[in-house]
Amino acid sequence: MTSHQAHPRPRPPRARRRVRPLAAALPLAALLLAATGCSSRQADTLDAVCAVVLDGSGSGSAANGFDAKAKLDATIVPFMKEQHCRSLAYAPITSSSKASPCHANDVNLDPATESTDDVEAIRHEARVQAVLAAHTMLACAQKTNGGSDVLGGIARAAEPLGAGDGRRALLVVSDFEQYDPEFGLTAKSIATPEARTKSVDKLMASRGVPPITGMDVFPVGYGMNRKAKPSEFEPFDAFWTEILTKRGKARVHDDYRR
């Protein structure tokens, strides 16, 4: 019998970093449409700091309004990917948004990696965590007293993003119906240019202009209850255009306005 020299088994390659299982987040899999496998192309550069504002008022409920959770789930992942967000912060819309106790920690969407890591899989996991945090923030906002301080929510989200040279992007999941203990947006209060100017001045006098200069703002659910009536939507749109674009000097986009 001919003997054969045994050859040592080749050593397995260094294992890739394992991505923690997220069994509790299985329903989120449908939201994160991108595969987590390896990609032959270089990972995109993530160059924007981002935030999401979530409307917890009654108008954002599935039963009575535009369904804030459904709008959030339909837009948050495309927003993070398409705007190249490297981080995501959170703010609620409640009756007093800036004073609301609702809180969610910022999520780093571009964790440090090594040359052997599957970068896209690691970023995918970070996006899952970001969606979970958004759900937590929205649930908290919906449990607080009813009210809709949209401007306060935008200001709370924008302030920590700073005013640096990098891109800043804000996703605002709200119908933009400003109604809080100090200010109520009604059809009569914005019916004419003179009335709108008076209303904007009143709101700005007590809150100030939100720090959104140069920021990219993406509304979701904007004016949904008014779109069927041009006589109501047009002054509503003019009111917010004055605040966000003319005085706030933000760039407002329609990409996710559904």
TABELJO-V16808 format. One record per helix or strand of 3 or more residues. SS is the DSSP state (alpha for helix, beta for strand). FROM is the first residue (numbers start at 1). TO is the last residue. Records with the same first field share a line. If there is no record, write none. Layout:
BEGIN
SS = FROM-TO, FROM-TO
END
This chain:
BEGIN
alpha = 23-30, 58-60, 68-82, 97-99, 119-143, 150-159, 188-190, 193-207, 230-247
beta = 48-55, 85-93, 167-173, 216-220, 251-253
END
